[in-house]
Amino acid sequence: MLSPRVPGAFAPGDTPMHRLDPRAKLVLLLVATAATFAACSAWGLLLVAAGLAVALVLSGTSLATVLMGLRPAAIILALSVASNAVVLVGQPGFSLDGLARGTLVVCRIALVVGFALSFSSTTPPPAIADGLAALMTPLRRVGVPVGAIAMSASVALRFIPLTVEEVDRIRCAQRARGARLDEGGPLRRLRGWGQVLVPLVVGLFRRADELASAMTDRCYTGERTALLGPLARRELAVLLGAIAWAVAAALL
């Protein structure tokens, strides 16, 4: 059985984004997110969208992957646009300003999701944890458990594709036993999916317990050894260009 493709899951490759230092990619993601919400005009958002197009090309991420990443929240996003467009207080009616405001918010969310997917699909979870730990190293002086936070982030990212694979495996097993998960009304479907969620939760707790036992047996203390050297000139040049791009998007 083929494993389901999770939007944003790491895909091995040799693109320019794959070769970039994980610390630089984390900073780029923060800069891109700030630029997306700081852009106040249509020209600024167009410049941000152009930056997303460049990121998708350099990372080998398709637009279909971004749309797949937005699909789980499509209903919520559509309701957000509709709730801003419909006026219920005072004189009920339809507001074009509200529609434009809701559409603008959805566009910002879509841009941020696109940047996040281009980052996560080119960076393995251990590299994300190493980059996060390296960027948070100064916080150790004030008692922040940097190693534990980085390890928690790495485990959480690793469990996302495992959870999807587990759901698909349990669903196929229940269908083979005669369960009809996609038939009947909404209540019947919810009761049917209970046959999937219960073993899923049990399986995830079992995996977490096994992981905790393995970390205890290896005397894990929460500390991580920094294996990343200083940033190369290429990474520094990319960061400076990204900051200039973000400032231009905010000032347009």
Accessible surface in RSA format (square Angstrom, percent):
REM  Atomic radii and reference values for relative SASA: ProtOr
REM  Chains: A
REM  Algorithm: Lee & Richards
REM  Probe-radius: 1.40
REM  Slices: 20
REM RES _ NUM      All-atoms   Total-Side   Main-Chain    Non-polar    All polar
REM                ABS   REL    ABS   REL    ABS   REL    ABS   REL    ABS   REL
RES MET A   1   163.43  84.6  76.76  50.8  86.67 206.4  83.61  71.1  79.82 105.7
RES LEU A   2   168.98  94.1 156.02 111.6  12.96  32.6 157.69 110.7  11.29  30.4
RES SER A   3    76.23  64.4  50.18  67.0  26.04  60.0  22.62  48.2  53.61  75.1
RES PRO A   4    48.27  35.2  29.67  27.0  18.60  67.6  40.56  33.5   7.71  47.9
RES ARG A   5   132.43  55.6 113.42  57.8  19.01  45.3  76.42 104.4  56.02  33.9
RES VAL A   6    19.42  12.8  16.80  15.2   2.62   6.3  17.97  15.6   1.45   3.9
RES PRO A   7    42.84  31.2  28.43  25.9  14.41  52.4  30.06  24.8  12.78  79.4
RES GLY A   8     7.16   8.8   0.00   N/A   7.16   8.8   3.07   8.4   4.10   9.2
RES ALA A   9    26.51  24.4  16.08  24.8  10.44  23.7  26.18  36.9   0.33   0.9
RES PHE A  10    73.88  37.0  48.66  30.1  25.22  65.6  48.66  29.5  25.22  72.2
RES ALA A  11    36.99  34.0  35.07  54.1   1.92   4.4  36.56  51.5   0.44   1.2
RES PRO A  12   117.51  85.6  93.13  84.9  24.37  88.6  94.34  77.9  23.16 144.0
RES GLY A  13    47.39  58.4   0.00   N/A  47.39  58.4  24.63  67.6  22.76  51.0
RES ASP A  14   108.84  76.2  92.06  91.6  16.79  39.7  37.23  87.6  71.61  71.4
RES THR A  15    32.87  23.4  31.00  31.4   1.87   4.5  32.87  44.2   0.00   0.0
RES PRO A  16    63.59  46.3  56.45  51.5   7.13  25.9  58.39  48.2   5.20  32.3
RES MET A  17    22.44  11.6  21.94  14.5   0.50   1.2  11.28   9.6  11.16  14.8
RES HIS A  18    36.86  20.1  15.80  11.0  21.06  53.9  15.94  16.4  20.92  24.3
RES ARG A  19   119.04  50.0  96.19  49.0  22.85  54.4  53.88  73.6  65.15  39.5
RES LEU A  20    14.60   8.1   9.95   7.1   4.65  11.7   9.95   7.0   4.65  12.5
RES ASP A  21    26.47  18.5  20.82  20.7   5.65  13.4   8.37  19.7  18.09  18.0
RES PRO A  22    18.56  13.5  18.56  16.9   0.00   0.0  18.56  15.3   0.00   0.0
RES ARG A  23    28.57  12.0  28.42  14.5   0.15   0.4   5.76   7.9  22.81  13.8
RES ALA A  24     0.10   0.1   0.00   0.0   0.10   0.2   0.10   0.1   0.00   0.0
RES LYS A  25     5.80   2.8   3.79   2.3   2.01   4.8   0.72   0.7   5.08   5.4
RES LEU A  26    23.00  12.8  22.77  16.3   0.23   0.6  22.77  16.0   0.23   0.6
RES VAL A  27    43.08  28.3  43.08  39.0   0.00   0.0  43.08  37.4   0.00   0.0
RES LEU A  28    29.29  16.3  26.85  19.2   2.44   6.1  27.08  19.0   2.22   6.0
RES LEU A  29    37.07  20.6  33.19  23.7   3.88   9.8  36.58  25.7   0.49   1.3
RES LEU A  30   121.08  67.4 115.94  82.9   5.14  12.9 116.60  81.9   4.48  12.0
RES VAL A  31    24.68  16.2  21.34  19.3   3.34   8.1  24.68  21.4   0.00   0.0
RES ALA A  32     5.19   4.8   5.19   8.0   0.00   0.0   5.19   7.3   0.00   0.0
RES THR A  33    40.92  29.1  40.92  41.5   0.00   0.0  35.87  48.2   5.05   7.6
RES ALA A  34    62.38  57.4  50.05  77.2  12.32  28.0  59.92  84.4   2.46   6.5
RES ALA A  35     1.86   1.7   0.00   0.0   1.86   4.2   1.71   2.4   0.15   0.4
RES THR A  36     0.00   0.0   0.00   0.0   0.00   0.0   0.00   0.0   0.00   0.0
RES PHE A  37   111.54  55.8  89.06  55.2  22.48  58.5  89.26  54.1  22.29  63.8
RES ALA A  38    43.25  39.8  30.52  47.1  12.73  29.0  39.63  55.8   3.62   9.6
RES ALA A  39     0.33   0.3   0.00   0.0   0.33   0.8   0.00   0.0   0.33   0.9
RES CYS A  40   109.24  82.6  78.35  87.4  30.89  72.6  32.85  83.2  76.39  82.4
RES SER A  41    37.75  31.9  29.75  39.7   8.00  18.4  37.63  80.1   0.12   0.2
RES ALA A  42    73.34  67.4  60.18  92.9  13.16  29.9  64.56  90.9   8.78  23.3
RES TRP A  43   180.54  72.5 178.63  86.5   1.92   4.5 148.83  79.4  31.72  51.5
RES GLY A  44     0.00   0.0   0.00   N/A   0.00   0.0   0.00   0.0   0.00   0.0
RES LEU A  45    25.26  14.1  23.92  17.1   1.33   3.3  24.28  17.1   0.97   2.6
RES LEU A  46   105.04  58.5 100.38  71.8   4.66  11.7 100.89  70.9   4.16  11.2
RES LEU A  47    53.67  29.9  50.20  35.9   3.48   8.7  53.10  37.3   0.58   1.5
RES VAL A  48     0.00   0.0   0.00   0.0   0.00   0.0   0.00   0.0   0.00   0.0
RES ALA A  49    39.54  36.4  34.83  53.7   4.71  10.7  34.90  49.1   4.64  12.3
RES ALA A  50    50.38  46.3  42.20  65.1   8.18  18.6  49.88  70.2   0.50   1.3
RES GLY A  51    17.58  21.7   0.00   N/A  17.58  21.7  12.58  34.5   5.00  11.2
RES LEU A  52    17.17   9.6  17.17  12.3   0.00   0.0  17.17  12.1   0.00   0.0
RES ALA A  53    51.51  47.4  47.33  73.0   4.18   9.5  51.19  72.1   0.32   0.8
RES VAL A  54    85.82  56.5  83.36  75.5   2.46   5.9  85.82  74.6   0.00   0.0
RES ALA A  55    16.37  15.1  13.56  20.9   2.81   6.4  16.22  22.8   0.15   0.4
RES LEU A  56    18.70  10.4  17.53  12.5   1.16   2.9  17.77  12.5   0.93   2.5
RES VAL A  57   117.77  77.5  97.63  88.4  20.14  48.5 104.09  90.4  13.68  37.1
RES LEU A  58    72.80  40.5  71.79  51.4   1.01   2.5  72.71  51.1   0.09   0.2
RES SER A  59     5.64   4.8   0.00   0.0   5.64  13.0   0.00   0.0   5.64   7.9
RES GLY A  60    61.35  75.7   0.00   N/A  61.35  75.7  28.04  76.9  33.32  74.6
RES THR A  61    15.66  11.1   3.17   3.2  12.49  29.8   7.14   9.6   8.53  12.9
RES SER A  62    60.88  51.4  49.59  66.2  11.29  26.0  49.17 104.7  11.71  16.4
RES LEU A  63   115.36  64.2 108.93  77.9   6.43  16.2 108.93  76.5   6.43  17.3
RES ALA A  64    60.02  55.2  55.22  85.2   4.80  10.9  56.85  80.1   3.17   8.4
RES THR A  65    26.38  18.8  26.17  26.5   0.20   0.5   6.19   8.3  20.19  30.5
RES VAL A  66     5.80   3.8   5.80   5.2   0.00   0.0   5.80   5.0   0.00   0.0
RES LEU A  67   107.16  59.7 101.27  72.4   5.89  14.8 101.82  71.5   5.34  14.4
RES MET A  68    68.47  35.5  64.86  42.9   3.61   8.6  38.64  32.8  29.83  39.5
RES GLY A  69    24.94  30.8   0.00   N/A  24.94  30.8   7.61  20.9  17.32  38.8
RES LEU A  70    27.41  15.3  26.64  19.1   0.77   1.9  27.38  19.2   0.02   0.1
RES ARG A  71   166.29  69.8 154.99  79.0  11.31  26.9  62.31  85.2 103.98  63.0
RES PRO A  72   115.32  84.0  75.41  68.7  39.91 145.1  88.18  72.8  27.15 168.7
RES ALA A  73    38.20  35.1  37.23  57.4   0.97   2.2  38.15  53.7   0.05   0.1
RES ALA A  74    47.84  44.0  41.65  64.3   6.18  14.1  44.86  63.2   2.98   7.9
RES ILE A  75   130.72  74.4 127.86  95.3   2.86   6.9 130.57  94.0   0.15   0.4
RES ILE A  76   115.96  66.0 115.52  86.1   0.44   1.1 115.71  83.3   0.25   0.7
RES LEU A  77    19.32  10.8  19.00  13.6   0.32   0.8  19.32  13.6   0.00   0.0
RES ALA A  78    62.26  57.2  49.94  77.1  12.33  28.0  57.42  80.9   4.85  12.8
RES LEU A  79   113.58  63.3 111.77  80.0   1.81   4.6 111.77  78.5   1.81   4.9
RES SER A  80    40.97  34.6  36.75  49.0   4.22   9.7  19.98  42.5  20.99  29.4
RES VAL A  81    31.20  20.5  31.20  28.2   0.00   0.0  31.20  27.1   0.00   0.0
RES ALA A  82    47.66  43.8  42.41  65.4   5.26  12.0  47.38  66.7   0.29   0.8
RES SER A  83    78.52  66.4  52.54  70.1  25.98  59.8  51.11 108.8  27.41  38.4
RES ASN A  84    50.62  34.9  40.59  39.2  10.02  24.1   5.00  12.0  45.61  44.1
RES ALA A  85     3.11   2.9   3.11   4.8   0.00   0.0   3.11   4.4   0.00   0.0
RES VAL A  86    73.67  48.5  64.07  58.0   9.60  23.1  64.07  55.7   9.60  26.0
RES VAL A  87    53.16  35.0  49.49  44.8   3.67   8.9  52.83  45.9   0.33   0.9
RES LEU A  88   143.35  79.8 118.30  84.6  25.05  63.0 118.50  83.2  24.85  66.9
RES VAL A  89   132.89  87.4 121.44 109.9  11.45  27.6 124.93 108.5   7.96  21.6
RES GLY A  90    72.23  89.1   0.00   N/A  72.23  89.1  42.33 116.2  29.90  67.0
RES GLN A  91   161.53  90.3 142.67 104.3  18.86  44.9  48.99 104.3 112.55  85.4
RES PRO A  92    94.87  69.1  75.69  69.0  19.18  69.7  76.02  62.8  18.85 117.2
RES GLY A  93    40.34  49.7   0.00   N/A  40.34  49.7  36.15  99.2   4.19   9.4
RES PHE A  94   128.69  64.4  95.87  59.4  32.82  85.4  96.02  58.2  32.67  93.5
RES SER A  95    28.21  23.8  22.75  30.4   5.46  12.6  13.63  29.0  14.58  20.4
RES LEU A  96   130.24  72.5 121.73  87.1   8.51  21.4 121.90  85.6   8.33  22.4
RES ASP A  97   111.28  78.0 105.57 105.1   5.71  13.5  25.37  59.7  85.92  85.7
RES GLY A  98     0.39   0.5   0.00   N/A   0.39   0.5   0.27   0.7   0.12   0.3
RES LEU A  99    60.40  33.6  60.40  43.2   0.00   0.0  60.40  42.4   0.00   0.0
RES ALA A 100    64.36  59.2  52.08  80.4  12.28  27.9  59.62  84.0   4.74  12.5
RES ARG A 101   132.07  55.5 127.10  64.8   4.98  11.8  63.27  86.5  68.80  41.7
RES GLY A 102     1.56   1.9   0.00   N/A   1.56   1.9   1.28   3.5   0.29   0.6
RES THR A 103    61.58  43.8  61.38  62.2   0.20   0.5  53.24  71.5   8.34  12.6
RES LEU A 104    63.89  35.6  60.55  43.3   3.34   8.4  63.57  44.6   0.31   0.8
RES VAL A 105    70.84  46.6  70.84  64.1   0.00   0.0  70.84  61.6   0.00   0.0
RES VAL A 106    31.67  20.8  31.67  28.7   0.00   0.0  31.67  27.5   0.00   0.0
RES CYS A 107    56.98  43.1  53.30  59.4   3.68   8.6  13.55  34.3  43.42  46.8
RES ARG A 108    28.40  11.9  28.40  14.5   0.00   0.0   6.82   9.3  21.58  13.1
RES ILE A 109    60.89  34.6  59.92  44.6   0.97   2.3  60.89  43.8   0.00   0.0
RES ALA A 110    24.66  22.7  24.66  38.1   0.00   0.0  24.66  34.7   0.00   0.0
RES LEU A 111    19.59  10.9  19.43  13.9   0.16   0.4  19.59  13.8   0.00   0.0
RES VAL A 112    32.41  21.3  32.35  29.3   0.06   0.1  32.41  28.2   0.00   0.0
RES VAL A 113    35.41  23.3  34.40  31.1   1.02   2.5  35.41  30.8   0.00   0.0
RES GLY A 114     0.00   0.0   0.00   N/A   0.00   0.0   0.00   0.0   0.00   0.0
RES PHE A 115    13.81   6.9  12.04   7.5   1.76   4.6  12.06   7.3   1.75   5.0
RES ALA A 116    37.00  34.0  36.42  56.2   0.58   1.3  36.53  51.4   0.46   1.2
RES LEU A 117    18.54  10.3  18.54  13.3   0.00   0.0  18.54  13.0   0.00   0.0
RES SER A 118     2.34   2.0   2.34   3.1   0.00   0.0   0.00   0.0   2.34   3.3
RES PHE A 119    16.52   8.3  16.52  10.2   0.00   0.0  16.52  10.0   0.00   0.0
RES SER A 120    29.06  24.6  26.84  35.8   2.21   5.1  23.95  51.0   5.10   7.1
RES SER A 121     8.82   7.4   7.81  10.4   1.01   2.3   7.57  16.1   1.24   1.7
RES THR A 122     2.04   1.5   0.31   0.3   1.74   4.1   0.31   0.4   1.74   2.6
RES THR A 123     1.83   1.3   0.80   0.8   1.03   2.5   0.80   1.1   1.03   1.6
RES PRO A 124    45.86  33.4  45.86  41.8   0.00   0.0  45.86  37.9   0.00   0.0
RES PRO A 125    26.91  19.6  26.91  24.5   0.00   0.0  26.91  22.2   0.00   0.0
RES PRO A 126    80.06  58.4  79.00  72.0   1.06   3.9  80.06  66.1   0.00   0.0
RES ALA A 127    23.08  21.2  19.05  29.4   4.03   9.2  22.12  31.2   0.96   2.5
RES ILE A 128    15.00   8.5  14.95  11.1   0.05   0.1  15.00  10.8   0.00   0.0
RES ALA A 129     0.21   0.2   0.08   0.1   0.13   0.3   0.17   0.2   0.04   0.1
RES ASP A 130    44.45  31.1  40.11  39.9   4.34  10.3   9.47  22.3  34.98  34.9
RES GLY A 131     0.00   0.0   0.00   N/A   0.00   0.0   0.00   0.0   0.00   0.0
RES LEU A 132    45.97  25.6  45.97  32.9   0.00   0.0  45.97  32.3   0.00   0.0
RES ALA A 133     8.71   8.0   8.07  12.5   0.63   1.4   8.32  11.7   0.39   1.0
RES ALA A 134    28.13  25.9  11.24  17.3  16.89  38.4  14.70  20.7  13.44  35.6
RES LEU A 135    74.02  41.2  50.96  36.5  23.07  58.0  53.76  37.8  20.26  54.5
RES MET A 136    31.88  16.5  30.67  20.3   1.21   2.9  26.61  22.6   5.27   7.0
RES THR A 137    59.84  42.6  58.02  58.8   1.83   4.4  50.17  67.4   9.67  14.6
RES PRO A 138    87.14  63.5  77.38  70.5   9.76  35.5  80.75  66.7   6.39  39.7
RES LEU A 139    79.58  44.3  79.37  56.8   0.22   0.5  79.58  55.9   0.00   0.0
RES ARG A 140    96.83  40.7  79.72  40.6  17.12  40.8  38.06  52.0  58.78  35.6
RES ARG A 141   222.28  93.3 181.24  92.4  41.04  97.7  66.61  91.0 155.67  94.3
RES VAL A 142   114.08  75.1  79.07  71.6  35.01  84.4  88.40  76.8  25.68  69.6
RES GLY A 143    63.75  78.6   0.00   N/A  63.75  78.6  36.82 101.0  26.93  60.3
RES VAL A 144    44.25  29.1  38.18  34.6   6.07  14.6  39.62  34.4   4.63  12.5
RES PRO A 145    84.00  61.2  71.07  64.8  12.93  47.0  84.00  69.4   0.00   0.0
RES VAL A 146     1.82   1.2   0.00   0.0   1.82   4.4   0.00   0.0   1.82   4.9
RES GLY A 147     3.87   4.8   0.00   N/A   3.87   4.8   0.00   0.0   3.87   8.7
RES ALA A 148    41.12  37.8  38.14  58.9   2.99   6.8  39.89  56.2   1.23   3.3
RES ILE A 149    67.70  38.5  64.30  47.9   3.40   8.2  66.91  48.2   0.79   2.1
RES ALA A 150     0.00   0.0   0.00   0.0   0.00   0.0   0.00   0.0   0.00   0.0
RES MET A 151    47.38  24.5  47.38  31.4   0.00   0.0  36.49  31.0  10.89  14.4
RES SER A 152    71.44  60.4  61.65  82.3   9.79  22.6  37.99  80.9  33.45  46.9
RES ALA A 153    28.57  26.3  19.84  30.6   8.73  19.8  27.81  39.2   0.76   2.0
RES SER A 154    16.54  14.0  16.49  22.0   0.05   0.1   0.42   0.9  16.12  22.6
RES VAL A 155    39.71  26.1  37.57  34.0   2.14   5.1  39.71  34.5   0.00   0.0
RES ALA A 156    58.18  53.5  48.41  74.7   9.77  22.2  55.87  78.7   2.32   6.1
RES LEU A 157    56.49  31.5  51.41  36.8   5.08  12.8  51.41  36.1   5.08  13.7
RES ARG A 158   118.11  49.6 118.11  60.2   0.00   0.0  43.11  58.9  75.00  45.5
RES PHE A 159    41.96  21.0  41.91  26.0   0.05   0.1  41.96  25.4   0.00   0.0
RES ILE A 160    92.37  52.6  88.38  65.8   3.99   9.6  92.01  66.3   0.36   1.0
RES PRO A 161    30.02  21.9  30.02  27.4   0.00   0.0  30.02  24.8   0.00   0.0
RES LEU A 162    30.94  17.2  29.77  21.3   1.17   2.9  29.77  20.9   1.17   3.1
RES THR A 163    38.11  27.1  38.11  38.6   0.00   0.0  30.72  41.3   7.40  11.2
RES VAL A 164    51.32  33.8  48.96  44.3   2.35   5.7  50.70  44.1   0.61   1.7
RES GLU A 165    70.30  40.4  66.08  50.0   4.22  10.0  16.90  32.7  53.40  43.6
RES GLU A 166     7.50   4.3   6.27   4.7   1.23   2.9   0.92   1.8   6.58   5.4
RES VAL A 167    37.73  24.8  37.73  34.2   0.00   0.0  37.73  32.8   0.00   0.0
RES ASP A 168    19.11  13.4  18.73  18.6   0.38   0.9   3.43   8.1  15.68  15.6
RES ARG A 169   119.56  50.2 117.96  60.1   1.60   3.8  55.88  76.4  63.68  38.6
RES ILE A 170     9.87   5.6   9.24   6.9   0.63   1.5   9.87   7.1   0.00   0.0
RES ARG A 171    69.43  29.2  69.43  35.4   0.00   0.0   0.47   0.6  68.96  41.8
RES CYS A 172    51.94  39.3  45.32  50.5   6.63  15.6  22.31  56.5  29.64  32.0
RES ALA A 173    33.18  30.5  24.48  37.8   8.70  19.8  32.19  45.3   0.99   2.6
RES GLN A 174    31.98  17.9  31.98  23.4   0.00   0.0   0.00   0.0  31.98  24.3
RES ARG A 175   108.20  45.4  96.93  49.4  11.27  26.8  36.72  50.2  71.48  43.3
RES ALA A 176    92.79  85.3  47.61  73.5  45.18 102.8  60.70  85.5  32.10  85.0
RES ARG A 177   181.06  76.0 141.53  72.1  39.53  94.1  64.62  88.3 116.44  70.6
RES GLY A 178    43.99  54.2   0.00   N/A  43.99  54.2  25.72  70.6  18.27  40.9
RES ALA A 179    15.02  13.8   3.84   5.9  11.18  25.4  13.52  19.0   1.50   4.0
RES ARG A 180   130.19  54.7 113.57  57.9  16.62  39.6  33.35  45.6  96.84  58.7
RES LEU A 181     2.41   1.3   0.39   0.3   2.02   5.1   0.39   0.3   2.02   5.4
RES ASP A 182    74.35  52.1  61.82  61.5  12.53  29.6  29.85  70.3  44.49  44.4
RES GLU A 183    89.14  51.2  85.62  64.8   3.52   8.4  35.45  68.6  53.69  43.8
RES GLY A 184    41.94  51.7   0.00   N/A  41.94  51.7  20.78  57.0  21.15  47.4
RES GLY A 185    38.53  47.5   0.00   N/A  38.53  47.5  28.46  78.1  10.08  22.6
RES PRO A 186   108.54  79.1 102.63  93.6   5.91  21.5 107.69  88.9   0.85   5.3
RES LEU A 187   126.63  70.5 126.01  90.2   0.61   1.5 126.01  88.5   0.61   1.7
RES ARG A 188   133.11  55.9 130.40  66.5   2.70   6.4  32.90  45.0 100.21  60.7
RES ARG A 189   108.15  45.4 108.10  55.1   0.06   0.1  22.67  31.0  85.48  51.8
RES LEU A 190   123.89  69.0 114.19  81.7   9.70  24.4 114.95  80.7   8.93  24.0
RES ARG A 191   165.80  69.6 148.35  75.6  17.45  41.5  80.44 109.9  85.37  51.7
RES GLY A 192     8.36  10.3   0.00   N/A   8.36  10.3   7.80  21.4   0.56   1.3
RES TRP A 193    66.44  26.7  66.44  32.2   0.00   0.0  55.10  29.4  11.34  18.4
RES GLY A 194    25.80  31.8   0.00   N/A  25.80  31.8  24.50  67.2   1.30   2.9
RES GLN A 195    85.88  48.0  76.30  55.8   9.58  22.8  34.72  73.9  51.16  38.8
RES VAL A 196     0.22   0.1   0.22   0.2   0.00   0.0   0.22   0.2   0.00   0.0
RES LEU A 197    94.68  52.7  94.68  67.7   0.00   0.0  94.68  66.5   0.00   0.0
RES VAL A 198    98.75  65.0  95.43  86.4   3.32   8.0  98.52  85.6   0.23   0.6
RES PRO A 199    47.35  34.5  39.02  35.6   8.34  30.3  43.31  35.8   4.05  25.1
RES LEU A 200    15.22   8.5  15.22  10.9   0.00   0.0  15.22  10.7   0.00   0.0
RES VAL A 201    73.50  48.4  73.05  66.1   0.45   1.1  73.50  63.9   0.00   0.0
RES VAL A 202    88.30  58.1  85.33  77.2   2.97   7.2  87.16  75.7   1.14   3.1
RES GLY A 203     1.63   2.0   0.00   N/A   1.63   2.0   1.52   4.2   0.11   0.2
RES LEU A 204    42.73  23.8  41.31  29.6   1.42   3.6  41.54  29.2   1.19   3.2
RES PHE A 205   146.46  73.3 141.14  87.4   5.32  13.8 142.53  86.4   3.93  11.3
RES ARG A 206   123.46  51.8 116.58  59.4   6.88  16.4  58.39  79.8  65.07  39.4
RES ARG A 207    81.61  34.3  78.13  39.8   3.47   8.3  13.38  18.3  68.23  41.4
RES ALA A 208    46.50  42.8  41.39  63.9   5.11  11.6  42.42  59.7   4.08  10.8
RES ASP A 209    94.83  66.4  89.57  89.2   5.26  12.4  21.99  51.8  72.84  72.6
RES GLU A 210   102.97  59.1  94.51  71.5   8.46  20.1  42.33  81.9  60.64  49.5
RES LEU A 211    63.25  35.2  58.53  41.9   4.72  11.9  62.72  44.0   0.53   1.4
RES ALA A 212    53.55  49.2  48.29  74.5   5.26  12.0  52.60  74.1   0.95   2.5
RES SER A 213    55.72  47.1  49.10  65.5   6.62  15.3  32.94  70.2  22.77  31.9
RES ALA A 214    34.41  31.6  30.78  47.5   3.62   8.2  33.91  47.8   0.49   1.3
RES MET A 215    50.13  26.0  47.55  31.5   2.58   6.1  39.76  33.8  10.37  13.7
RES THR A 216   102.19  72.7  87.22  88.4  14.97  35.7  68.43  91.9  33.76  51.0
RES ASP A 217   112.93  79.1  82.31  81.9  30.62  72.4  28.20  66.4  84.73  84.5
RES ARG A 218   180.08  75.6 152.87  77.9  27.22  64.8  69.78  95.4 110.30  66.9
RES CYS A 219   103.67  78.4  84.07  93.8  19.60  46.1  37.14  94.1  66.53  71.7
RES TYR A 220    77.66  36.3  48.74  27.7  28.91  75.2  54.19  40.7  23.46  28.9
RES THR A 221   115.68  82.3  78.64  79.7  37.04  88.3  73.28  98.4  42.40  64.1
RES GLY A 222    11.05  13.6   0.00   N/A  11.05  13.6   8.83  24.2   2.22   5.0
RES GLU A 223   122.92  70.6 105.52  79.8  17.40  41.4  48.89  94.6  74.03  60.4
RES ARG A 224    51.48  21.6  35.55  18.1  15.93  37.9  17.06  23.3  34.42  20.9
RES THR A 225   111.75  79.5  90.59  91.8  21.16  50.4  58.81  79.0  52.95  80.0
RES ALA A 226    87.94  80.9  52.30  80.7  35.65  81.1  62.42  87.9  25.52  67.6
RES LEU A 227   149.47  83.2 113.63  81.3  35.83  90.1 119.66  84.0  29.81  80.2
RES LEU A 228    57.14  31.8  35.04  25.1  22.09  55.5  36.84  25.9  20.29  54.6
RES GLY A 229    42.58  52.5   0.00   N/A  42.58  52.5  31.16  85.5  11.41  25.6
RES PRO A 230   132.08  96.3 106.53  97.1  25.55  92.9 114.77  94.8  17.31 107.6
RES LEU A 231    50.96  28.4  30.91  22.1  20.05  50.4  31.95  22.4  19.01  51.2
RES ALA A 232    57.13  52.5  45.26  69.9  11.87  27.0  54.92  77.3   2.21   5.9
RES ARG A 233   214.13  89.9 207.28 105.7   6.85  16.3  78.60 107.4 135.53  82.1
RES ARG A 234   128.14  53.8 118.24  60.3   9.90  23.6  72.22  98.7  55.92  33.9
RES GLU A 235     7.99   4.6   7.99   6.0   0.00   0.0   1.09   2.1   6.91   5.6
RES LEU A 236    86.08  47.9  85.23  61.0   0.85   2.1  85.28  59.9   0.80   2.2
RES ALA A 237    62.62  57.6  50.66  78.2  11.96  27.2  54.28  76.4   8.34  22.1
RES VAL A 238    58.33  38.4  50.06  45.3   8.27  19.9  56.65  49.2   1.68   4.5
RES LEU A 239    20.03  11.2  19.90  14.2   0.13   0.3  19.92  14.0   0.11   0.3
RES LEU A 240   123.79  68.9 118.32  84.6   5.47  13.8 118.79  83.4   4.99  13.4
RES GLY A 241    41.32  51.0   0.00   N/A  41.32  51.0  35.57  97.6   5.76  12.9
RES ALA A 242    16.21  14.9   9.28  14.3   6.94  15.8  14.44  20.3   1.78   4.7
RES ILE A 243    82.69  47.1  82.51  61.5   0.19   0.4  82.69  59.5   0.00   0.0
RES ALA A 244    63.15  58.1  51.44  79.4  11.70  26.6  58.49  82.4   4.66  12.3
RES TRP A 245    49.73  20.0  43.15  20.9   6.58  15.4  49.15  26.2   0.58   0.9
RES ALA A 246    12.45  11.4  11.71  18.1   0.73   1.7  11.81  16.6   0.64   1.7
RES VAL A 247    76.83  50.6  74.04  67.0   2.79   6.7  76.74  66.7   0.09   0.2
RES ALA A 248    42.21  38.8  35.15  54.2   7.06  16.1  41.62  58.6   0.58   1.5
RES ALA A 249     0.00   0.0   0.00   0.0   0.00   0.0   0.00   0.0   0.00   0.0
RES ALA A 250    37.46  34.4  22.72  35.1  14.74  33.5  22.72  32.0  14.74  39.1
RES LEU A 251   144.48  80.5 113.40  81.1  31.08  78.1 116.07  81.5  28.40  76.4
RES LEU A 252   105.28  58.6  72.77  52.1  32.51  81.7  96.47  67.7   8.82  23.7
END  Absolute sums over single chains surface
CHAIN  1 A    15328.4      12853.4       2475.1      10871.7       4456.7
END  Absolute sums over all chains
TOTAL         15328.4      12853.4       2475.1      10871.7       4456.7
